[in-house]
Amino acid sequence: AGVYFSCTGRGQNLFGESGVEPKIISEVLGNIPIVGFFGSGEFYQDEVYGYTGVLGLFCERNLE
């Protein structure tokens, strides 16, 4: 499963149509459940970034 956070400047504003980035993620990773939302910037440590997309993935780990 994954979570995708995208800047409001991306999506349809950047690509001219909606759903481009989720489609790319599905083409690369297959049909996995993904949730997310648009925001007005992304934080990393003490910086604020714009026009970025961040994908976090949850992977199952077999402990056997």
All heavy atoms as TSV, in Angstrom:
chain	resi	resn	atom	element	x	y	z
A	1	ALA	N	N	0.846	-1.176	0.000
A	1	ALA	CA	C	0.000	0.000	0.000
A	1	ALA	C	C	0.888	1.235	0.000
A	1	ALA	O	O	2.080	1.156	0.295
A	1	ALA	CB	C	-0.921	-0.009	1.212
A	2	GLY	N	N	0.319	2.365	-0.340
A	2	GLY	CA	C	1.100	3.583	-0.374
A	2	GLY	C	C	0.283	4.817	-0.056
A	2	GLY	O	O	-0.946	4.790	-0.063
A	3	VAL	N	N	1.001	5.889	0.254
A	3	VAL	CA	C	0.405	7.210	0.425
A	3	VAL	C	C	1.159	8.170	-0.485
A	3	VAL	O	O	2.378	8.097	-0.605
A	3	VAL	CB	C	0.440	7.693	1.895
A	3	VAL	CG1	C	-0.480	6.873	2.757
A	3	VAL	CG2	C	1.839	7.666	2.452
A	4	TYR	N	N	0.422	9.037	-1.169
A	4	TYR	CA	C	1.047	9.985	-2.096
A	4	TYR	C	C	0.590	11.393	-1.751
A	4	TYR	O	O	-0.599	11.678	-1.699
A	4	TYR	CB	C	0.681	9.655	-3.545
A	4	TYR	CG	C	1.428	10.519	-4.524
A	4	TYR	CD1	C	2.800	10.392	-4.664
A	4	TYR	CD2	C	0.777	11.473	-5.281
A	4	TYR	CE1	C	3.500	11.203	-5.543
A	4	TYR	CE2	C	1.471	12.277	-6.166
A	4	TYR	CZ	C	2.836	12.131	-6.287
A	4	TYR	OH	O	3.532	12.934	-7.152
A	5	PHE	N	N	1.557	12.248	-1.482
A	5	PHE	CA	C	1.299	13.650	-1.165
A	5	PHE	C	C	1.829	14.485	-2.319
A	5	PHE	O	O	2.998	14.372	-2.685
A	5	PHE	CB	C	1.999	14.049	0.134
A	5	PHE	CG	C	1.690	13.126	1.269
A	5	PHE	CD1	C	2.575	12.135	1.646
A	5	PHE	CD2	C	0.499	13.242	1.954
A	5	PHE	CE1	C	2.289	11.290	2.697
A	5	PHE	CE2	C	0.191	12.391	3.013
A	5	PHE	CZ	C	1.101	11.415	3.380
A	6	SER	N	N	0.982	15.318	-2.873
A	6	SER	CA	C	1.351	16.094	-4.051
A	6	SER	C	C	1.061	17.571	-3.824
A	6	SER	O	O	0.068	17.939	-3.202
A	6	SER	CB	C	0.559	15.595	-5.263
A	6	SER	OG	O	0.973	16.257	-6.435
A	7	CYS	N	N	1.919	18.411	-4.356
A	7	CYS	CA	C	1.722	19.858	-4.294
A	7	CYS	C	C	0.545	20.246	-5.187
A	7	CYS	O	O	0.325	19.639	-6.242
A	7	CYS	CB	C	2.985	20.566	-4.752
A	7	CYS	SG	S	2.873	22.364	-4.706
A	8	THR	N	N	-0.205	21.269	-4.775
A	8	THR	CA	C	-1.345	21.723	-5.580
A	8	THR	C	C	-0.919	22.244	-6.946
A	8	THR	O	O	-1.734	22.325	-7.855
A	8	THR	CB	C	-2.137	22.826	-4.850
A	8	THR	OG1	O	-1.249	23.893	-4.517
A	8	THR	CG2	C	-2.791	22.301	-3.602
A	9	GLY	N	N	0.355	22.574	-7.117
A	9	GLY	CA	C	0.857	23.030	-8.413
A	9	GLY	C	C	1.083	21.898	-9.399
A	9	GLY	O	O	1.349	22.116	-10.568
A	10	ARG	N	N	0.991	20.664	-8.919
A	10	ARG	CA	C	1.167	19.499	-9.794
A	10	ARG	C	C	-0.199	19.046	-10.295
A	10	ARG	O	O	-1.120	19.834	-10.398
A	10	ARG	CB	C	1.882	18.394	-9.030
A	10	ARG	CG	C	3.285	18.795	-8.622
A	10	ARG	CD	C	3.971	17.718	-7.831
A	10	ARG	NE	N	4.221	16.531	-8.624
A	10	ARG	CZ	C	5.280	16.347	-9.412
A	10	ARG	NH1	N	6.197	17.277	-9.510
A	10	ARG	NH2	N	5.436	15.232	-10.086
A	11	GLY	N	N	-0.351	17.796	-10.601
A	11	GLY	CA	C	-1.643	17.267	-11.060
A	11	GLY	C	C	-2.059	17.890	-12.373
A	11	GLY	O	O	-1.251	18.035	-13.306
A	12	GLN	N	N	-3.300	18.267	-12.467
A	12	GLN	CA	C	-3.835	18.828	-13.710
A	12	GLN	C	C	-3.130	20.130	-14.082
A	12	GLN	O	O	-2.943	20.421	-15.267
A	12	GLN	CB	C	-5.332	19.052	-13.587
A	12	GLN	CG	C	-5.972	19.473	-14.889
A	12	GLN	CD	C	-7.481	19.453	-14.815
A	12	GLN	OE1	O	-8.069	19.084	-13.802
A	12	GLN	NE2	N	-8.116	19.832	-15.900
A	13	ASN	N	N	-2.714	20.919	-13.102
A	13	ASN	CA	C	-2.019	22.182	-13.385
A	13	ASN	C	C	-0.687	21.959	-14.106
A	13	ASN	O	O	-0.291	22.763	-14.939
A	13	ASN	CB	C	-1.766	22.957	-12.089
A	13	ASN	CG	C	-3.037	23.391	-11.418
A	13	ASN	OD1	O	-3.977	23.819	-12.072
A	13	ASN	ND2	N	-3.078	23.275	-10.109
A	14	LEU	N	N	-0.007	20.881	-13.782
A	14	LEU	CA	C	1.299	20.605	-14.383
A	14	LEU	C	C	1.191	19.767	-15.659
A	14	LEU	O	O	1.874	20.032	-16.646
A	14	LEU	CB	C	2.193	19.889	-13.370
A	14	LEU	CG	C	3.605	19.525	-13.814
A	14	LEU	CD1	C	4.415	20.781	-14.126
A	14	LEU	CD2	C	4.301	18.708	-12.743
A	15	PHE	N	N	0.309	18.765	-15.642
A	15	PHE	CA	C	0.254	17.794	-16.739
A	15	PHE	C	C	-0.856	18.063	-17.752
A	15	PHE	O	O	-0.916	17.397	-18.775
A	15	PHE	CB	C	0.092	16.381	-16.179
A	15	PHE	CG	C	1.255	15.944	-15.329
A	15	PHE	CD1	C	1.130	15.879	-13.952
A	15	PHE	CD2	C	2.469	15.620	-15.897
A	15	PHE	CE1	C	2.189	15.481	-13.161
A	15	PHE	CE2	C	3.540	15.227	-15.121
A	15	PHE	CZ	C	3.396	15.156	-13.745
A	16	GLY	N	N	-1.774	18.980	-17.432
A	16	GLY	CA	C	-2.852	19.284	-18.369
A	16	GLY	C	C	-4.037	18.345	-18.285
A	16	GLY	O	O	-5.048	18.555	-18.946
A	17	GLU	N	N	-3.935	17.299	-17.486
A	17	GLU	CA	C	-5.044	16.380	-17.250
A	17	GLU	C	C	-4.880	15.801	-15.852
A	17	GLU	O	O	-3.784	15.766	-15.307
A	17	GLU	CB	C	-5.093	15.269	-18.291
A	17	GLU	CG	C	-3.854	14.395	-18.343
A	17	GLU	CD	C	-3.932	13.329	-19.414
A	17	GLU	OE1	O	-4.457	12.248	-19.115
A	17	GLU	OE2	O	-3.478	13.595	-20.526
A	18	SER	N	N	-5.967	15.351	-15.280
A	18	SER	CA	C	-5.895	14.806	-13.924
A	18	SER	C	C	-5.568	13.314	-13.957
A	18	SER	O	O	-5.784	12.636	-14.957
A	18	SER	CB	C	-7.211	15.045	-13.189
A	18	SER	OG	O	-8.259	14.389	-13.859
A	19	GLY	N	N	-5.025	12.825	-12.849
A	19	GLY	CA	C	-4.768	11.394	-12.706
A	19	GLY	C	C	-3.495	10.883	-13.330
A	19	GLY	O	O	-3.292	9.672	-13.388
A	20	VAL	N	N	-2.619	11.754	-13.815
A	20	VAL	CA	C	-1.394	11.296	-14.486
A	20	VAL	C	C	-0.456	10.589	-13.501
A	20	VAL	O	O	0.043	9.504	-13.773
A	20	VAL	CB	C	-0.678	12.471	-15.179
A	20	VAL	CG1	C	0.682	12.050	-15.709
A	20	VAL	CG2	C	-1.536	13.016	-16.304
A	21	GLU	N	N	-0.209	11.197	-12.360
A	21	GLU	CA	C	0.739	10.602	-11.411
A	21	GLU	C	C	0.240	9.282	-10.821
A	21	GLU	O	O	1.014	8.321	-10.771
A	21	GLU	CB	C	1.093	11.608	-10.322
A	21	GLU	CG	C	1.921	12.745	-10.892
A	21	GLU	CD	C	2.114	13.873	-9.921
A	21	GLU	OE1	O	1.115	14.432	-9.436
A	21	GLU	OE2	O	3.280	14.199	-9.650
A	22	PRO	N	N	-1.013	9.174	-10.401
A	22	PRO	CA	C	-1.478	7.860	-9.949
A	22	PRO	C	C	-1.383	6.788	-11.040
A	22	PRO	O	O	-1.091	5.629	-10.757
A	22	PRO	CB	C	-2.940	8.105	-9.552
A	22	PRO	CG	C	-2.991	9.548	-9.204
A	22	PRO	CD	C	-2.021	10.205	-10.132
A	23	LYS	N	N	-1.612	7.188	-12.281
A	23	LYS	CA	C	-1.496	6.237	-13.388
A	23	LYS	C	C	-0.047	5.752	-13.534
A	23	LYS	O	O	0.205	4.563	-13.727
A	23	LYS	CB	C	-1.955	6.879	-14.696
A	23	LYS	CG	C	-1.988	5.903	-15.864
A	23	LYS	CD	C	-2.264	6.563	-17.196
A	23	LYS	CE	C	-3.590	7.268	-17.221
A	23	LYS	NZ	N	-3.901	7.832	-18.549
A	24	ILE	N	N	0.911	6.661	-13.414
A	24	ILE	CA	C	2.329	6.287	-13.504
A	24	ILE	C	C	2.697	5.342	-12.360
A	24	ILE	O	O	3.379	4.328	-12.573
A	24	ILE	CB	C	3.225	7.536	-13.493
A	24	ILE	CG1	C	3.023	8.356	-14.760
A	24	ILE	CG2	C	4.698	7.150	-13.327
A	24	ILE	CD1	C	3.671	9.721	-14.731
A	25	ILE	N	N	2.247	5.664	-11.150
A	25	ILE	CA	C	2.532	4.806	-10.001
A	25	ILE	C	C	1.968	3.411	-10.224
A	25	ILE	O	O	2.638	2.403	-9.973
A	25	ILE	CB	C	1.977	5.443	-8.714
A	25	ILE	CG1	C	2.753	6.725	-8.390
A	25	ILE	CG2	C	2.058	4.460	-7.541
A	25	ILE	CD1	C	2.132	7.573	-7.300
A	26	SER	N	N	0.740	3.318	-10.717
A	26	SER	CA	C	0.127	2.013	-10.995
A	26	SER	C	C	0.860	1.252	-12.079
A	26	SER	O	O	0.993	0.033	-12.001
A	26	SER	CB	C	-1.334	2.188	-11.396
A	26	SER	OG	O	-2.085	2.672	-10.323
A	27	GLU	N	N	1.341	1.946	-13.103
A	27	GLU	CA	C	2.087	1.272	-14.171
A	27	GLU	C	C	3.394	0.689	-13.648
A	27	GLU	O	O	3.813	-0.383	-14.071
A	27	GLU	CB	C	2.374	2.248	-15.311
A	27	GLU	CG	C	1.158	2.604	-16.128
A	27	GLU	CD	C	1.433	3.690	-17.165
A	27	GLU	OE1	O	2.583	4.174	-17.253
A	27	GLU	OE2	O	0.480	4.074	-17.866
A	28	VAL	N	N	4.038	1.380	-12.715
A	28	VAL	CA	C	5.330	0.922	-12.195
A	28	VAL	C	C	5.161	-0.128	-11.099
A	28	VAL	O	O	5.850	-1.148	-11.092
A	28	VAL	CB	C	6.162	2.120	-11.664
A	28	VAL	CG1	C	7.416	1.654	-10.970
A	28	VAL	CG2	C	6.501	3.069	-12.802
A	29	LEU	N	N	4.223	0.099	-10.169
A	29	LEU	CA	C	4.097	-0.765	-8.996
A	29	LEU	C	C	2.963	-1.768	-9.076
A	29	LEU	O	O	2.835	-2.627	-8.209
A	29	LEU	CB	C	3.907	0.098	-7.742
A	29	LEU	CG	C	5.046	1.049	-7.423
A	29	LEU	CD1	C	4.701	1.884	-6.200
A	29	LEU	CD2	C	6.346	0.295	-7.211
A	30	GLY	N	N	2.124	-1.670	-10.081
A	30	GLY	CA	C	0.976	-2.564	-10.183
A	30	GLY	C	C	-0.216	-1.990	-9.440
A	30	GLY	O	O	-0.217	-0.859	-8.974
A	31	ASN	N	N	-1.219	-2.793	-9.300
A	31	ASN	CA	C	-2.479	-2.363	-8.704
A	31	ASN	C	C	-2.409	-2.497	-7.180
A	31	ASN	O	O	-2.848	-3.488	-6.611
A	31	ASN	CB	C	-3.634	-3.184	-9.267
A	31	ASN	CG	C	-4.969	-2.627	-8.852
A	31	ASN	OD1	O	-5.073	-1.467	-8.485
A	31	ASN	ND2	N	-5.987	-3.467	-8.905
A	32	ILE	N	N	-1.823	-1.499	-6.507
A	32	ILE	CA	C	-1.752	-1.487	-5.050
A	32	ILE	C	C	-2.658	-0.369	-4.529
A	32	ILE	O	O	-2.879	0.619	-5.223
A	32	ILE	CB	C	-0.313	-1.293	-4.533
A	32	ILE	CG1	C	0.241	0.074	-4.930
A	32	ILE	CG2	C	0.592	-2.412	-5.021
A	32	ILE	CD1	C	1.544	0.433	-4.255
A	33	PRO	N	N	-3.188	-0.501	-3.321
A	33	PRO	CA	C	-4.012	0.577	-2.776
A	33	PRO	C	C	-3.169	1.805	-2.441
A	33	PRO	O	O	-2.105	1.683	-1.830
A	33	PRO	CB	C	-4.628	-0.032	-1.521
A	33	PRO	CG	C	-3.814	-1.221	-1.191
A	33	PRO	CD	C	-3.139	-1.659	-2.451
A	34	ILE	N	N	-3.626	2.967	-2.881
A	34	ILE	CA	C	-2.923	4.227	-2.626
A	34	ILE	C	C	-3.943	5.277	-2.185
A	34	ILE	O	O	-5.012	5.390	-2.778
A	34	ILE	CB	C	-2.181	4.730	-3.880
A	34	ILE	CG1	C	-1.081	3.770	-4.266
A	34	ILE	CG2	C	-1.607	6.121	-3.654
A	34	ILE	CD1	C	-0.316	4.170	-5.493
A	35	VAL	N	N	-3.593	6.020	-1.151
A	35	VAL	CA	C	-4.381	7.167	-0.713
A	35	VAL	C	C	-3.463	8.378	-0.716
A	35	VAL	O	O	-2.236	8.239	-0.761
A	35	VAL	CB	C	-4.993	6.973	0.693
A	35	VAL	CG1	C	-5.955	5.814	0.713
A	35	VAL	CG2	C	-3.912	6.792	1.733
A	36	GLY	N	N	-4.035	9.557	-0.682
A	36	GLY	CA	C	-3.201	10.751	-0.636
A	36	GLY	C	C	-4.025	12.011	-0.720
A	36	GLY	O	O	-5.252	11.974	-0.690
A	37	PHE	N	N	-3.315	13.118	-0.827
A	37	PHE	CA	C	-3.985	14.405	-0.926
A	37	PHE	C	C	-3.036	15.447	-1.497
A	37	PHE	O	O	-1.828	15.230	-1.589
A	37	PHE	CB	C	-4.532	14.855	0.432
A	37	PHE	CG	C	-3.490	15.000	1.507
A	37	PHE	CD1	C	-2.770	16.169	1.662
A	37	PHE	CD2	C	-3.244	13.960	2.372
A	37	PHE	CE1	C	-1.820	16.305	2.654
A	37	PHE	CE2	C	-2.297	14.080	3.378
A	37	PHE	CZ	C	-1.586	15.257	3.520
A	38	PHE	N	N	-3.617	16.578	-1.898
A	38	PHE	CA	C	-2.845	17.721	-2.366
A	38	PHE	C	C	-2.586	18.657	-1.196
A	38	PHE	O	O	-3.439	18.845	-0.337
A	38	PHE	CB	C	-3.590	18.482	-3.464
A	38	PHE	CG	C	-3.638	17.758	-4.769
A	38	PHE	CD1	C	-4.764	17.051	-5.133
A	38	PHE	CD2	C	-2.557	17.800	-5.634
A	38	PHE	CE1	C	-4.819	16.394	-6.350
A	38	PHE	CE2	C	-2.596	17.145	-6.841
A	38	PHE	CZ	C	-3.732	16.439	-7.204
A	39	GLY	N	N	-1.421	19.274	-1.178
A	39	GLY	CA	C	-1.068	20.255	-0.155
A	39	GLY	C	C	-0.386	21.449	-0.809
A	39	GLY	O	O	-0.088	21.438	-2.001
A	40	SER	N	N	-0.138	22.464	-0.019
A	40	SER	CA	C	0.465	23.694	-0.551
A	40	SER	C	C	1.969	23.769	-0.321
A	40	SER	O	O	2.558	24.825	-0.423
A	40	SER	CB	C	-0.207	24.913	0.089
A	40	SER	OG	O	-1.554	24.964	-0.317
A	41	GLY	N	N	2.592	22.678	-0.024
A	41	GLY	CA	C	4.032	22.634	0.180
A	41	GLY	C	C	4.391	21.410	0.992
A	41	GLY	O	O	3.560	20.823	1.663
A	42	GLU	N	N	5.633	21.018	0.923
A	42	GLU	CA	C	6.108	19.860	1.653
A	42	GLU	C	C	7.258	20.291	2.554
A	42	GLU	O	O	8.091	21.103	2.159
A	42	GLU	CB	C	6.574	18.757	0.686
A	42	GLU	CG	C	5.436	18.096	-0.065
A	42	GLU	CD	C	4.882	18.954	-1.193
A	42	GLU	OE1	O	5.639	19.702	-1.826
A	42	GLU	OE2	O	3.673	18.906	-1.415
A	43	PHE	N	N	7.312	19.733	3.739
A	43	PHE	CA	C	8.367	20.041	4.701
A	43	PHE	C	C	9.361	18.896	4.758
A	43	PHE	O	O	8.967	17.734	4.763
A	43	PHE	CB	C	7.789	20.225	6.107
A	43	PHE	CG	C	6.900	21.406	6.243
A	43	PHE	CD1	C	5.531	21.267	6.135
A	43	PHE	CD2	C	7.422	22.657	6.471
A	43	PHE	CE1	C	4.687	22.356	6.264
A	43	PHE	CE2	C	6.603	23.765	6.604
A	43	PHE	CZ	C	5.233	23.604	6.500
A	44	TYR	N	N	10.639	19.238	4.824
A	44	TYR	CA	C	11.684	18.257	5.080
A	44	TYR	C	C	12.726	18.936	5.944
A	44	TYR	O	O	13.319	19.934	5.522
A	44	TYR	CB	C	12.303	17.735	3.780
A	44	TYR	CG	C	13.434	16.779	4.042
A	44	TYR	CD1	C	13.168	15.499	4.538
A	44	TYR	CD2	C	14.745	17.146	3.838
A	44	TYR	CE1	C	14.190	14.626	4.797
A	44	TYR	CE2	C	15.773	16.266	4.093
A	44	TYR	CZ	C	15.502	15.007	4.574
A	44	TYR	OH	O	16.527	14.140	4.844
A	45	GLN	N	N	12.912	18.420	7.126
A	45	GLN	CA	C	13.787	19.009	8.138
A	45	GLN	C	C	13.408	20.474	8.320
A	45	GLN	O	O	12.311	20.754	8.757
A	45	GLN	CB	C	15.241	18.783	7.774
A	45	GLN	CG	C	15.596	17.305	7.808
A	45	GLN	CD	C	17.039	17.036	7.472
A	45	GLN	OE1	O	17.794	17.920	7.087
A	45	GLN	NE2	N	17.440	15.795	7.614
A	46	ASP	N	N	14.265	21.407	7.971
A	46	ASP	CA	C	13.954	22.827	8.184
A	46	ASP	C	C	13.682	23.562	6.874
A	46	ASP	O	O	13.797	24.777	6.807
A	46	ASP	CB	C	15.090	23.515	8.946
A	46	ASP	CG	C	16.414	23.468	8.191
A	46	ASP	OD1	O	16.529	22.693	7.223
A	46	ASP	OD2	O	17.334	24.199	8.574
A	47	GLU	N	N	13.281	22.854	5.835
A	47	GLU	CA	C	13.023	23.449	4.529
A	47	GLU	C	C	11.565	23.214	4.107
A	47	GLU	O	O	10.950	22.231	4.482
A	47	GLU	CB	C	13.940	22.847	3.457
A	47	GLU	CG	C	15.418	23.026	3.719
A	47	GLU	CD	C	15.883	24.458	3.501
A	47	GLU	OE1	O	15.290	25.159	2.670
A	47	GLU	OE2	O	16.847	24.860	4.177
A	48	VAL	N	N	11.045	24.119	3.297
A	48	VAL	CA	C	9.730	23.960	2.686
A	48	VAL	C	C	9.930	23.874	1.183
A	48	VAL	O	O	10.635	24.698	0.596
A	48	VAL	CB	C	8.798	25.149	3.016
A	48	VAL	CG1	C	7.445	24.973	2.341
A	48	VAL	CG2	C	8.635	25.315	4.505
A	49	TYR	N	N	9.341	22.877	0.551
A	49	TYR	CA	C	9.493	22.659	-0.882
A	49	TYR	C	C	8.146	22.798	-1.568
A	49	TYR	O	O	7.110	22.509	-0.983
A	49	TYR	CB	C	10.068	21.269	-1.159
A	49	TYR	CG	C	11.448	21.072	-0.600
A	49	TYR	CD1	C	11.651	20.579	0.679
A	49	TYR	CD2	C	12.558	21.403	-1.357
A	49	TYR	CE1	C	12.922	20.409	1.188
A	49	TYR	CE2	C	13.837	21.238	-0.853
A	49	TYR	CZ	C	14.005	20.736	0.421
A	49	TYR	OH	O	15.265	20.575	0.926
A	50	GLY	N	N	8.158	23.193	-2.812
A	50	GLY	CA	C	6.948	23.273	-3.607
A	50	GLY	C	C	7.095	22.479	-4.891
A	50	GLY	O	O	8.197	22.133	-5.297
A	51	TYR	N	N	5.982	22.184	-5.507
A	51	TYR	CA	C	5.931	21.439	-6.775
A	51	TYR	C	C	6.553	20.054	-6.657
A	51	TYR	O	O	7.176	19.556	-7.590
A	51	TYR	CB	C	6.590	22.224	-7.916
A	51	TYR	CG	C	5.877	23.504	-8.221
A	51	TYR	CD1	C	6.340	24.710	-7.711
A	51	TYR	CD2	C	4.724	23.507	-8.985
A	51	TYR	CE1	C	5.675	25.897	-7.968
A	51	TYR	CE2	C	4.046	24.684	-9.247
A	51	TYR	CZ	C	4.528	25.869	-8.728
A	51	TYR	OH	O	3.856	27.032	-8.986
A	52	THR	N	N	6.420	19.443	-5.502
A	52	THR	CA	C	6.976	18.109	-5.312
A	52	THR	C	C	5.865	17.096	-5.094
A	52	THR	O	O	4.736	17.441	-4.756
A	52	THR	CB	C	7.925	18.061	-4.095
A	52	THR	OG1	O	7.192	18.404	-2.926
A	52	THR	CG2	C	9.085	19.012	-4.261
A	53	GLY	N	N	6.191	15.855	-5.288
A	53	GLY	CA	C	5.309	14.749	-4.956
A	53	GLY	C	C	6.094	13.751	-4.131
A	53	GLY	O	O	7.248	13.462	-4.440
A	54	VAL	N	N	5.495	13.255	-3.066
A	54	VAL	CA	C	6.175	12.322	-2.172
A	54	VAL	C	C	5.347	11.051	-2.075
A	54	VAL	O	O	4.156	11.092	-1.760
A	54	VAL	CB	C	6.358	12.937	-0.766
A	54	VAL	CG1	C	7.026	11.951	0.170
A	54	VAL	CG2	C	7.149	14.233	-0.847
A	55	LEU	N	N	5.991	9.922	-2.353
A	55	LEU	CA	C	5.332	8.623	-2.283
A	55	LEU	C	C	5.951	7.822	-1.148
A	55	LEU	O	O	7.166	7.625	-1.109
A	55	LEU	CB	C	5.498	7.867	-3.610
A	55	LEU	CG	C	4.976	6.441	-3.657
A	55	LEU	CD1	C	3.461	6.413	-3.482
A	55	LEU	CD2	C	5.380	5.781	-4.971
A	56	GLY	N	N	5.112	7.379	-0.225
A	56	GLY	CA	C	5.547	6.486	0.856
A	56	GLY	C	C	4.908	5.122	0.649
A	56	GLY	O	O	3.719	5.026	0.355
A	57	LEU	N	N	5.701	4.078	0.779
A	57	LEU	CA	C	5.192	2.709	0.560
A	57	LEU	C	C	5.288	1.891	1.841
A	57	LEU	O	O	6.250	2.023	2.604
A	57	LEU	CB	C	5.996	2.028	-0.541
A	57	LEU	CG	C	5.913	2.648	-1.914
A	57	LEU	CD1	C	6.889	1.974	-2.864
A	57	LEU	CD2	C	4.500	2.577	-2.449
A	58	PHE	N	N	4.283	1.061	2.060
A	58	PHE	CA	C	4.275	0.125	3.177
A	58	PHE	C	C	4.494	-1.259	2.589
A	58	PHE	O	O	3.743	-1.703	1.721
A	58	PHE	CB	C	2.935	0.158	3.910
A	58	PHE	CG	C	2.634	1.529	4.483
A	58	PHE	CD1	C	1.856	2.438	3.776
A	58	PHE	CD2	C	3.133	1.886	5.710
A	58	PHE	CE1	C	1.570	3.674	4.298
A	58	PHE	CE2	C	2.869	3.135	6.242
A	58	PHE	CZ	C	2.082	4.029	5.539
A	59	CYS	N	N	5.500	-1.942	3.070
A	59	CYS	CA	C	5.834	-3.264	2.544
A	59	CYS	C	C	5.723	-4.300	3.638
A	59	CYS	O	O	6.107	-4.063	4.782
A	59	CYS	CB	C	7.247	-3.281	1.984
A	59	CYS	SG	S	7.493	-2.110	0.652
A	60	GLU	N	N	5.226	-5.468	3.295
A	60	GLU	CA	C	5.124	-6.567	4.241
A	60	GLU	C	C	6.489	-7.203	4.390
A	60	GLU	O	O	7.208	-7.427	3.410
A	60	GLU	CB	C	4.124	-7.606	3.737
A	60	GLU	CG	C	3.942	-8.746	4.672
A	60	GLU	CD	C	2.944	-9.755	4.134
A	60	GLU	OE1	O	2.175	-9.422	3.221
A	60	GLU	OE2	O	2.936	-10.861	4.641
A	61	ARG	N	N	6.838	-7.484	5.609
A	61	ARG	CA	C	8.125	-8.137	5.863
A	61	ARG	C	C	7.856	-9.501	6.469
A	61	ARG	O	O	7.204	-9.617	7.504
A	61	ARG	CB	C	8.961	-7.297	6.817
A	61	ARG	CG	C	10.295	-7.892	7.092
A	61	ARG	CD	C	11.132	-6.979	7.934
A	61	ARG	NE	N	12.364	-7.654	8.264
A	61	ARG	CZ	C	13.235	-7.197	9.109
A	61	ARG	NH1	N	13.039	-6.051	9.711
A	61	ARG	NH2	N	14.322	-7.866	9.366
A	62	ASN	N	N	8.379	-10.517	5.844
A	62	ASN	CA	C	8.218	-11.878	6.339
A	62	ASN	C	C	9.317	-12.153	7.350
A	62	ASN	O	O	10.496	-12.152	7.014
A	62	ASN	CB	C	8.276	-12.861	5.172
A	62	ASN	CG	C	7.935	-14.261	5.597
A	62	ASN	OD1	O	7.811	-14.550	6.783
A	62	ASN	ND2	N	7.769	-15.148	4.635
A	63	LEU	N	N	8.944	-12.408	8.607
A	63	LEU	CA	C	9.929	-12.622	9.667
A	63	LEU	C	C	10.283	-14.089	9.868
A	63	LEU	O	O	10.981	-14.425	10.797
A	63	LEU	CB	C	9.409	-12.018	10.976
A	63	LEU	CG	C	9.183	-10.516	10.950
A	63	LEU	CD1	C	8.559	-10.060	12.273
A	63	LEU	CD2	C	10.483	-9.771	10.707
A	64	GLU	N	N	9.809	-14.964	9.022
A	64	GLU	CA	C	10.111	-16.391	9.156
A	64	GLU	C	C	11.480	-16.703	8.617
A	64	GLU	O	O	11.996	-16.157	7.734
A	64	GLU	CB	C	9.066	-17.218	8.415
A	64	GLU	CG	C	7.706	-17.080	9.073
A	64	GLU	CD	C	6.690	-17.950	8.381
A	64	GLU	OE1	O	6.902	-19.186	8.380
A	64	GLU	OE2	O	5.720	-17.414	7.841
